[in-house]
Amino acid sequence: MRFSGAIYTGKKAGYLAVYNFNHDVFAKLTGKLGILPHLAHFSYSKGGKKGGVDVFLLNDSISEKDFEGIVKITKNIVKVNWDYNISDMSWRRNGNRILHTRLFDKQDLYNSRGLLSKVYDVHYEIRKDCKHLEQEAYNLTAADIADFCGVKFAKKSRDLPVKETVDKIIPVTKLGLITPTRMLWGGKQDFVPDCGLEANIDFGKGCISGFIPGEESSFDGEFFRGHFFSPGGECGYCYAGRKHKTFPKNIYKFDKKRLLEELAGDCILEFNSNKKLGRKVEVVRFGKRTEAWTPFTSSNFIESLEAMTEVGTRGVIPTKFLPFREDIAKLLKKTRSNLLYSIGFDDLELGASLHGCNNDFRLEQAVKYKEADVNSSIYLLIAAHMPIEEREKNILEFADKHKLTIQLLPMRFTERNLALKVTGTSWEVLKDLQKKLFKDKHNEIRGSYIFRDNSLICKEIHTQWLKLVGNNKGKIRMCHHDDELTYCGGCFQKAGLITKTVGVEKQRFPGNNKSKKSKIIKPTELF
């Protein structure tokens, strides 16, 4: 997930505009772009829909490469005399992206219905120390908003000042609660039959790792103050990132009574089916698509565990954020749940680190829960084709010292840059099927991955890892599958196993685009 945005070029300065679809959600840039001064925040309405634009002041040190993975530039707007030349790359013709250029006259900033602020409900706040840039930044942003909204005028206007001058841009974001269609969902078990994670629960559609606290952050139960939306904060390897929504606007309303009913069997877990489970749920995974625990949804987390104690359901909880708390430890023991503290790479988990939840923090919490007699494990992210190196060796020794079990999670690469950054090897080399034809320094790892489901999946796991895992029933296990073998560590809720992979295809219903899973054949255990 990344921002969409535009480059504005004025007579006095250049600007980076970053878009979102809320009035009161403010952007925070990461990487080298993080040094850019936050000049202003604009909000507007397109018909009955909301929108926002954050404007940052560009400088000569920023290059095109610095935008990669953070902001996708879809527009360039240049002030030419009294007009605004708009080059738009978001247009498509016959399925192909084209460059659409048009001229926007200054008079277009006005309308027969009145000023732009009235027509599109535009309000903005701007820093006092940037007053010399205010008119230029306003006109460029106004041209962008008017061009985007067209004849879809605001259905109603907010009773707010058009402009607010501030010392510093500090967001105030109202909590947005949404009602989920259900509390529990199916998941991996539909397509990996060995997986014991029967049901899944998330507490919203957005991940806390993409909602970053600033210097003066707080939450009063209704408004977040000083928190910024930052897709660049989300974990760089997250498979669900593209489906994440803006965290503060997409938190689920929690219904404990409804959860109890679903845990007892009144739930639908099969993919594309209306069939009720009809029995109690044995195991629930917390956080299928998002972080399992946040300080803003802690009560939902606790009430879910309380509901599980009533029904007799166990939990599997992968987490980066959960701090040690005695009340939570008691519930985890009572439900016989297992914590999996995800240990990855801090430079790929910026949001977690900015929340104070880096890998050192997670290891500390894992030990504290272990000392409180909670089933606590390390969920270790590895580049499985590579041998054990210093990072992994240190974690293995730490786990052994503190009697922590480990479940290995081989990385899947969804982007070329990610594969290169983690492994030091290009995407093309990793999936090269002609490796026997080459005799070079890459030959040992050439072709060690296969391309499936839009990801590079490790096919040739290094022998050092295989030796540690053994039959996948010990203190070090693995969660992984390729087109031949499936490793299920059971998340330490059941015995681990290794089986031949059974392909489960997604079929299509005739006449529509919905998927349907084919019949599952239970695989035969090899070890």
N, C-alpha and C positions, 0 to 999 in steps of 0.2 A: 504494500500500500504506500502511495506517495501523494504529495500535493499536485494539483494542476495549477498553472499560473501563467503569468505574462511578463514580458519585459516592456517597460515604459521608457521612452527616450524623450526627455524634454530639453529645453534650452539651458537650464541651470544644472540638471543632474539626470542620472539614470536611476530607475527604480525597479524593484522586483515586486510584483503583485502576486499574492497567493490566495487561492479561492477556497471557500467552503460553503456549505449549504445551511448555515445557521446565522442568526443575528449576533449571538453573544458567545460564540466560540472563537478564540483567538489562536493564531498559529505561532508555533515555535520552530525555528529552523535548526537543523543539526549540521554536523560536519563543518567545513570551512564557511558555509553560509551562516553559521551560528554567530559570526562576528558582526553581521550586518545590523546597523541601527534600525530599530522598529519605529518607523516614522508615524504611522497612523493605522487606525482600524475603521473600515467603512462597513455599514450594514444597509441592506436594501430589501425590497420585496418585488418579486416578479409574479404578478397576479396574486395568488394566495400563498406562494412559496417564498421561503426565506433564503437570504444569501448574505455572504460576508466576503470582504476583501481586506487582507492585511498588506500594508505597503511598507517595504523595506528600502533603505537607501543603499544603492550599489556603489562599489568602488572598483578601481582599476585592477585590484589583486584577484578579482573573481574571474575565472575562466569558464568556458562551456562545460568542461569536465566536472566542475564542482557541483553542477546541478544533478548529475547522474544519481539515480536512486532516491533523490530527495524531492525535486520539483520537476514535473514534466511541463516544459514550456509549450503552450498551445497558441499563444498570440504574441505579436510584436506591435506595439502602438507607438508611433513616432509623431511628434508635433512638427508640422511643416507650415510655417507662417501662421495663418489663423485656423488651419485645418488639422485633422488627426488622421494619419494614414494607418489603417488597421490591416495587418496581415494575420490571417487566421488559419491555423493548421488543424483545426478540429472538424472542418468540413469534409464530407465524403461524397464521392460521385461514383456510382456503379461499384460500390464496395471499396473503392480506393481512396486513400487520404489525399486531398489536394490542397494547394495553397489558394485561399480565397482572399483577395485584396479589395478593399473598398475605402472610399474617402468619407470622412465624417466631419461635416462642417461645424464650426463653432456654434452656429445658430441652432444646430440640432441639440445643443445642451439645454435649450428651452423648448417649450411645447405649448400648444394652444391651451392646454389645461393648466399651465403655470410653470413654476420652477421645477427643476429636476427633483429636488428634495420632496416635492409634493407628489409628482408623477410616479416616482419609484420608491417613495418613503425612505429616502436616503438620509442617514445620520452618520456622523463620524466624530471620532476623537483624534486629536493630533498633538504632538509634543510642542511645548512652548518654545523650546530651543530650535525648532525647525520652522518658525514662522515665515522665514524668507522663502521657503519652498512650498508653503501651504497652497497658494493659488494654483501653481503648476501641478502639484500632486493631485489636488482636487479635480482639476479639469481633465487630466489624463484618466483618472479613475472613473469620473463621471461619464466620459466618452465610452469607456469599457462597459460600464453598467448599462448605459442607454443602448449600446450596440447589442448587448446580450439580451436585454429584456424586450426590446422592440416595442410592439403595441400592447404587450401584456403589462398593463399598468397595475400598480398596487391596488388591491381591493379595499384596503383601509390603511390609514396612516396612524403611526404610534404617536402618543402624546409625549414627545421628547424634544429637547433642544436639537436643532439641526447640527450644531457644532459644540464640542466640548474641548477646551484646551487644558492639557494635563502636563504635569512634570514628567510622568513616566506612564507607559502603557501597562495598565494592570487590569486583567480581565475580571469581570464578574459574570459568572455563567450559571444560569438557573438549571437545577436538576431536572432531567426529563425522564419520567417513568413510562414504560410501555408494558402492555399486557401480552404475555407469551401465549401462543396457541396451545401449548402444553408445557408441563414442567420437566418431563423426562423425554429423552430422545434415544433412538438406537444409534448405531455408529459402526465402529470398526468390525464388530462381530458379523455384520451383514456380509462383508466382503473378505474377511479373514476368519474363517469358521473356528479356528482354534482359540481366538481371543476370548478371554473370560470377562471382558468388560461389557456387561449385559445392557446397562442403561447409562445415560450421560446427563449431567445437569450443568448448565451455565447460568450465571446470574445477570447476564446482559449480552448485547450483541457487540459491544466494544471491549477492547482490552486495556487495562489500567496502564500497561507499559507505554501506550501512546498518549497518555494524559499526564503531563509533566508538571510537578510543582515548581513554582518560581521562588524568589527570595521571600515574598510576603504571602505565603499560601495559607488558606484556612477553609473550613467547610462548616456551615452552621445548620446543616440538615436540609437546607433548601437551596442555598447558593454556594458555589465554589468561588473562592477569591484567589487570584494569583496562580491559577492553573492554566496551562497551555496545551492545545492539541498538537501532537507531533508524531505523525506516522513514522518518521525516522527513528523514533525511540523504540518502536516495536522490534522484536527479535528478528534479526536479518534472515533467519532460516525458517521462520514460522510458516507452516503450510496453510494456515487459515487466514493469513494477513489480508488477502484480497477481499475476504468476506467481512472483515471487521467494519463496524460503524463507529461513529464518534462516541466515545465512552460516556461522557456525562449526559448525553441525550438519549441513551439507549440502555438504561438499567431496567431490568424486569421488576414489575410489581411481584412481590413474594406472597404466595398463598400456601400456608402450611397445611391447611385442611385438604386442599387439592393435592399437594405433594403426598400426604399420607395415603390418599385414595390411590394414587398412581403407584406408589411403592407397594401397595397391597395387591396390585395386579390390574387396576383399571387404567392401563397405559398401552399405548401403541408404540412398539419398538421396531417392528419389521419395516424395512424400506418399501415405500409405495404400497402400503397395506393398511386396511382399516381394522385388522384383527387385534383384539385385546389380548394381552399376555395371559390373563386369567389366573395368575398365581403371584406370590410375592416376588419382588425383585431381589436377587441374591447379592449382586455387586453393582454399585454405582460409581462411575468415574466422575469426579469433579473437574470441570474445566476442559471440555472437549475442544472448544475453539478459543477460549480465553483463559487468562489467569484465574485460578480457583478462588483465591482470597484477595480481598482488597479492604482497606480501612473503611470504605464507604458501603461495602456489602457484607461486613462482618456478621451482622445479625442474621442475614439470610444463610450464611455459612453455618452458623451455630444452630439455627432452627432446623436446618436440613439434617444435621447430625442427630438432633433430638428426635426428629421424625423417624430416622433410621433405627434408633434404639427401640421405638415402639413397635416397629414392624419386624426387626431382626435382620436388617440389611447391612451389609458391610460396605466400606468405601475404599476406593483407590484415589489418592489425591496427589497428582503431580503439581508441584508448586515452586515458584521462585520467591514469593512474597510473604508467606505465612511466618509470622514471628512466634516465638514460644509464648504460650499462655497456658496457665494451669487449668483453666476451665475447659479449654479446647482439648488439652491432653487427656482429661478425664473422659470426655465424650469419645475421643478417638479410641481409647482403651475399651470403653463400654461397647462400641460398635465393632471392635476388632478390625478397625480400618488400618490402612497402610499409607504412610507418607512417602512420596518419591520426590526428594529435593533435586530439582533439575540443575545439573552442573554443566555449564557450557563455556562460552567465551565472552568475557566482559565487553570486548570491543564490538560484539554483535548483539549485545543486550543493553543498549544505552539507557533505555527507559527504566529498566530494573535498577541499574546502577544509580541513576539520578533519584530514585526513590529510596536509596540506601540499601538496596537488596542485591548486592553483587555476589559473586560466587563464594567469597569468604563468609559473608553473612549467612548464606544458605547452609554451608558446612557447619557453622556454629549452631544453627537452629536444629539441624538434623541430629547433632550430638545431644543437645538439650532434651529433645523429645525421646531419644533413645535412653537417656539417663532417667527419664520419667516412665520407662517401661512401655513406651509406645512403639509400635512396629514402624521403624524409621529407616529409610533406605536412601541411597544415592542413585539418581537417574543420570548416568554419565553419557554425555554426547561425545561421540568419537568419529573420526574419519577412519572407518574400519579397515580400509585397504592398507593403511600405514601401520608400522610397528609401534609398540609402546614407547612413548618419548617422555621427557622430563615431566611435563604436565600430568600425564596419565599415571606415571609412576608415583608421583607425590600423592595423588588422590587415592590410589590403591593402597599405599602405605597408611594414609590417614584413616581410611575405612577399616583397615585391619586393626589399627591401634584402638579405634573406638567401637569395634565390633559392629560395624555397619555393613549391611548387605548392599550389593551393587547390581543394578540392572543396566546393561549397556544399551545404548540407542545409536546405531550407525546413522550418520547423517545422510539425508537425501537432498540433493541439490536441485533447486528449481530455477536458478539463475546462473549464468556463466561466470559473472563476476564473483559470486559467492564461492563457487567451486575453486576458482583460481586463488581467492584470498585464503581459504582454509587449507587447501592442499598444496598450493604452489605449483599446481599442474593445470593445464588448460582442459576445458570441457572436451575438446576434440580428442585429446590424448586419453583421457579417462574412459571414454566410450569407444575407442578405436578397436574394431573387431579384427583388424589385420595385424595384430601385434607380433605374430610370429615372423612376419616379413621384415621386421625392424630389429636392428641391433644397435641400441643407443641407451643412454642413461635412463630413459623413461620405460625401457622394455618391461621391467618387473611390474609396473603399475598400468602399462598401456592395456586398455580393454578390460580393466577391473570393474567397470560399471556398465549397466545396461540402461537403456532409456525406456521407461514405462510411466504411464500416467503423468506425462509432462515433467518427469523428474529423472535425474540420474540416481540409480539405486545400486548400492554396492553388491557386486556379484562374487568377487573374490576377497573374502575376509582374511586378513593377515593371520598366519598360523599362530602368532603369539596370543592373539585374542581367542582363537578357537581352542587353544590349549587351556586357557583360563576358564572358558565356558564349559568345556567338557560335554557332558550329557545334558547340560542346561538345568540341572536340578540342585546345584550347590549354592554357595553364598554369592557367586558371581554368575549372573545369567544374562541373557540377551533377548531383546525384543526386535525382531527383524524378519522380513520375508523378501525373497526374490522370486524368480520364476521357477525355481527348483525346490528350495527348502524354506520352511517356516520355523523360526525360533520364537517360542512363546515362553517368557520367563514367569508367567502367571502373576506378575506384579507382586510376587510373594504372598498372594492370597491362595494359591494352589501350587501343586508341583509343576515345575517347568517341563517342557518337552520340545522335541524336534521332530517335525513331520515333513512329508512331501507336500509341496504347495499345491493346493487345489484352486484352479482358476475359477473365479466367479464373475461372469460377464454381466454388464449392464445392458439389458435389452430395452427396446423401445415399444411402448404401446402403439398399436396402429392408429394413425390419424392424429397423434399429438407428440409433443416433445418430451414427455415424461419418461424417466428411466424405470426399468423393472429388473430386479435381480433374478438371475436364473436359479434353478434348483441347486441347493448346496449338498455336496456329498461329503460326509465327515471323513477327514483324512486319517490315514493310518500312522500311528506313532512309530517313529524309527528308534528313538532313544528314550 
